[in-house]
Amino acid sequence: MKIGVITDCMKTPLDTALEKIGELNFDGVQIYATTGTFSPSVLTSEDKEKYKKLLKENGLEVSALCGDMGGHGFEIEKDNAERIEKSKKIVDLAVEFNSKVITTHIGVIPSDENGEKFKVMLKALTTLGEYAKSKGVTFAIETGPETADTLLKFLSKTSGGVGVNLDPANFVMVTGQDPVDAVYKLKDYIVHTHLKDGKMLRKTDPKIIYDHFAEGGIEALNVADYFIETPVGEGNVDFVNYIKALKDIGYTGYLTIERETGANPTDDILKAKSFIEKIL
């Protein structure tokens, strides 16, 4: 398995982050591509050449692009046409940078497959998946708001090009799903993973948490009442058995470090790298 970093976690401009990550001997990076410096609506041909050069000089590949549209993902039908078109442009950008994966939160998948919201989300992801598949790319749904069983049921109804970005901490912090069990259940769909850790402090309906994120960001909810993200190795993810499970299913892709909080992200990122290398 390879080890990467989400560039935004470095808390520096993208070009500086790429240089720093290269100096730290990582294999690759995941880059946020919905808005900002690396979004299709902003990137010029000159920008693309600059970033390709920086990636090459620093020995890095793009493990995935983050195509998260924010808000309620693809839950609201009237918003989906615009979101689908933006997502297709991110797929095209991924192809330009030799990346095979787009990660995204899609909203909260209902357990009732006969409900209207399930159908709306399935229609959107089927359309995106078919486009991504035609380009050799996979739209990877990030785990978190639903159980592995609900996610698997949803995935099985798509037409290809839709997979999983498995974030074990999201399961542990919010859903209470065992990440090890999830690996075995979702084994046919896992194309990318996040290396993150955390603890659940108080059980609640995951939809409450994700709806707060959608409507006001993390500041809209006192998350300290419900969960805490920790440095890797200090939370409740059972990384020994989690990595074993990934090896059991033949996963050879990226473990991409995501550190969203903390005063010293670079230190935490290096500690995560050291921690997981000992297990690998």
Buried (B, 14 or more C-beta within 10 A) or exposed (E): BBBBBBBBBBEBEBBEBBBBBBEBEBBBBBBBBBEEBBBBEEBEEEBBEBBBEBBEEBEBBBBBBBBBBEBBBBBBBEBBEEBBEBBBBBBEBBBEBEBBBBBBBBBBBBEEEEEEBBBBBBBBBBBBBBBBBEBEBBBBBBBBBBBBBBBBBBBEEBEEBBBBBBBBBBBBBBBEBBBBBBBEBBBEBBBBBBBBBBBBEEEBEBBEBBBBBBEEEEEEBEBEEBBBBBBBBBBBBBBEBBBEBBEEEEBEBBBBBBBEBBEEBBEBBBBBBEBBEEEE
